[in-house]
Amino acid sequence: MSAPYEVAVRAEAQLGEGPTWDPANGRLLWIDILGSRLHTYDPVSGRRSVRTVFQHIGAVKPRAGGGLALNLRDGVGLLDPDGAFRWLRHEPVPGRRANDAAVAPDGSLWAGTMRYDEAPGGGTLSRLTGEGAAQVVLDDVAVSNGTGWSPDGRLMYYIDSPTRRVDVFDHEDGRVTNRRPFAEIEEGAGFPDGLTVDAEGAVWVALWDGSAVRRYTPDGVLDRVITFPVPRVTACAFGGPGLTDLYVTTARVGLDSPPPLAGSLFVVPGAGRGAVQPAFDG
């Protein structure tokens, strides 16, 4: 039986992360955190681009008015459509960098951070509005990672990777309450990293050092596992014209003998049906 995945972009990203579909431009955005690179990929034409940014980048999201929001080492910045850059929120903390981020149903940006040494309690998850107002939602995080919402917006899923859990919160009007475990990753199966929620409300979770992406039903039942030929699977997102293809980023950082495809962008055609993701209202 042939593998369900294809190599969309053969690359050697140190820490490939954050795949995000940009519907306005028909392209996938993804990043290399430690390489400080922003990648784009158009699956129809095959066109690719790479832009080097001036510091480590944890996530990139489309903006409602055009351009991009960047979760950077020292805060959240905005790229305008003409390429001009400006800070939306500049708050550098020595030893800390940005990590994963997601856009909530109301258009706010939920941006995560972590310490380079991954110290417990050194990271945060903050909610930013388009005007730059910020509120710390979680302040006792080690490695702030996957964040996503149920299709009706009433639930938020969240990963602090060292916990080996996907947690779920009740979500209303930009507030989260009632944190509880949604799924637990058993010892030896890797650590949960990025996640995405599909149109049916199922949660897809990338497993760092687990060589896989898992799909959990809205009830938290594991119902599908897709394996890859690399150990460090970092994040996943639906994309393509019909949001039916699952894009998966990977990393090669920290591997003594990285497999040939480590750091590449993979795609699983026809994996499911993704939910339309809002753009940041900044």
Disulfide bonds with the S-S distance in Angstrom:
none
